[in-house]
Amino acid sequence: MASQELIQKLENTIENIADFPIPGIQFRDISPIFLDPKLYEEVIEDLVNFSKGKVDAVCGIESRGYLFGIAIAVALQVPFILIRKKGKLPPPVISEKYDLEYGSAEIETRVGQIKKGQKILIHDDLLATGGTTEAAAKLVEKQGAKVVQFSFLIGLKDLKGEEKLKKFDAEIYHTLEY
């Protein structure tokens, strides 16, 4: 669990922007974290402590899942695997479709990068409704690996994303919760 000191620093750093990208949305802008290398390092340390000794690889969801996911993987000395939007990776790929509020989307990863039997951490910057993360977990399972952890910088409790992830019987962690 994140220290109260780290939580306070993040709450003072993350900008809340009302009505972006559409009216009624409270956007949490994490970009100011990257202006403070020491704070970024503290966030990585917090996320690494959650996963140390528990995973064989980290999957990061495009694009903001890469901002922390790569550093987590490097610190854990495990591979980092890209999960990207459809059409962004060269073949061969494996894909998973998921529903959005209006329509659907698809994510992919390259065949052979996730190994059968691996214990996987899926990381993204924010857990909202959980649809993209759920699709990422299904993508991992299609390849014979097991999602053992999900980590996020921010969890939006009211949007109930954790409910979609409980079926994977994996630990769920977020540094901050709103």
C-alpha positions in Angstrom: 0.0 0.0 0.0 1.2 3.5 -0.9 2.5 5.6 2.0 0.3 8.6 3.0 3.3 10.8 2.0 3.3 9.5 -1.5 -0.5 9.7 -1.8 -0.4 13.3 -0.6 2.4 14.2 -3.1 0.4 12.7 -5.9 -2.8 14.4 -4.9 -1.0 17.7 -4.9 0.6 16.9 -8.3 -2.1 15.3 -10.4 -4.3 18.0 -12.0 -8.1 17.6 -12.0 -9.6 19.1 -15.2 -13.3 19.4 -15.2 -15.4 18.7 -18.4 -12.5 17.2 -20.4 -12.7 15.6 -22.9 -16.5 16.0 -22.7 -18.8 17.7 -20.3 -19.3 15.8 -17.0 -15.9 14.1 -17.1 -13.4 14.8 -14.4 -10.0 14.2 -16.1 -7.0 13.3 -13.9 -3.9 14.6 -15.7 -0.9 12.6 -14.6 1.6 14.4 -16.8 2.9 16.7 -14.1 4.3 13.6 -12.4 6.9 13.4 -15.2 8.1 16.9 -14.4 9.4 15.6 -11.1 11.9 12.7 -11.5 12.0 12.0 -7.8 8.2 11.6 -7.6 8.2 9.4 -10.7 10.8 7.2 -9.0 8.7 7.0 -5.8 5.7 5.9 -7.9 7.7 3.2 -9.6 9.0 2.0 -6.3 5.5 1.7 -4.9 4.3 -0.2 -8.0 7.4 -2.5 -8.0 6.9 -3.3 -4.3 3.4 -4.7 -5.1 4.8 -7.1 -7.7 8.3 -8.0 -6.6 8.9 -11.7 -6.8 5.3 -12.4 -8.0 5.4 -12.0 -11.8 7.3 -13.3 -14.8 6.4 -10.5 -17.2 4.6 -7.1 -17.3 2.0 -6.3 -20.0 1.4 -2.6 -20.5 -1.8 -1.3 -22.2 -1.3 1.4 -24.9 -0.4 4.1 -24.4 -0.3 5.4 -20.9 0.3 1.9 -19.5 3.7 2.1 -21.0 4.7 5.2 -19.0 5.1 3.2 -15.8 4.9 -0.4 -17.0 8.3 -0.3 -18.8 10.0 1.0 -15.7 8.2 -1.6 -13.5 9.5 -4.4 -15.8 13.0 -3.0 -15.8 13.1 -2.8 -12.0 11.7 -6.3 -11.7 14.1 -7.6 -14.3 11.3 -9.2 -16.3 10.1 -8.8 -19.9 7.8 -5.9 -20.9 5.1 -6.9 -23.5 3.1 -4.3 -25.5 -0.6 -4.5 -25.7 -1.6 -2.2 -28.5 -4.6 -1.0 -30.4 -5.5 -3.0 -33.5 -3.3 -2.4 -36.5 -0.3 -1.0 -34.6 1.8 -4.2 -34.4 3.3 -6.3 -37.3 1.9 -9.8 -37.7 1.5 -12.4 -36.4 -0.7 -11.0 -33.7 -3.5 -12.3 -31.4 -6.4 -10.0 -30.7 -9.3 -9.4 -28.4 -12.4 -7.3 -29.0 -14.3 -5.4 -26.3 -17.2 -3.1 -26.0 -17.1 0.6 -25.5 -20.0 2.9 -24.5 -20.7 3.5 -28.2 -19.2 0.7 -30.4 -16.3 -1.6 -29.9 -12.5 -1.7 -30.0 -9.8 -4.3 -30.4 -6.4 -4.7 -28.8 -3.5 -7.0 -29.9 -0.2 -8.4 -28.9 2.4 -10.2 -30.9 2.2 -14.0 -31.0 4.9 -15.7 -29.0 5.8 -12.8 -26.7 3.6 -14.0 -23.9 4.7 -17.5 -22.9 2.5 -20.4 -21.8 2.5 -20.7 -18.0 3.9 -17.2 -17.3 2.6 -15.2 -14.4 1.6 -11.8 -15.8 1.1 -8.3 -14.3 -1.1 -6.1 -16.4 -0.4 -2.4 -15.8 -2.3 0.7 -16.9 -2.3 4.2 -15.6 -6.0 4.3 -14.7 -8.8 1.8 -13.9 -12.2 3.2 -14.9 -14.9 0.8 -16.2 -12.4 -2.0 -16.7 -13.3 -3.0 -20.3 -9.8 -2.5 -21.8 -8.1 -4.3 -18.9 -10.5 -7.2 -19.0 -9.8 -7.6 -22.8 -6.1 -7.5 -22.0 -6.5 -10.3 -19.4 -8.4 -12.4 -21.9 -5.6 -11.8 -24.5 -3.1 -13.1 -21.9 -5.2 -16.2 -21.1 -5.7 -17.0 -24.8 -1.9 -17.6 -24.9 -1.9 -19.9 -21.9 -0.5 -17.5 -19.4 -2.1 -16.4 -16.1 -2.8 -12.9 -15.0 -1.8 -12.8 -11.3 -1.8 -9.1 -10.8 -3.3 -5.8 -12.1 -1.8 -2.5 -11.2 -2.9 1.1 -11.8 -1.7 4.5 -10.7 -5.4 5.5 -10.2 -8.5 3.6 -9.5 -11.9 5.3 -10.1 -14.0 3.5 -7.5 -17.4 4.7 -8.7 -17.0 3.2 -12.2 -16.7 -0.3 -10.7 -13.9 -1.5 -13.0 -12.6 -3.9 -10.3 -15.9 -5.9 -10.7 -14.9 -6.9 -14.2 -11.5 -8.0 -13.1 -12.5 -10.1 -10.1 -13.2 -13.2 -12.3 -9.4 -13.4 -13.0 -8.7 -14.2 -9.4 -5.7 -11.8 -9.4 -4.5 -9.2 -7.0 -5.6 -5.6 -7.9 -3.6 -2.6 -6.8 -3.9 1.1 -7.3 -1.7 3.8 -5.7 -4.6 6.3 -5.6 -8.3 5.9 -5.5 -10.9 8.5 -6.3 
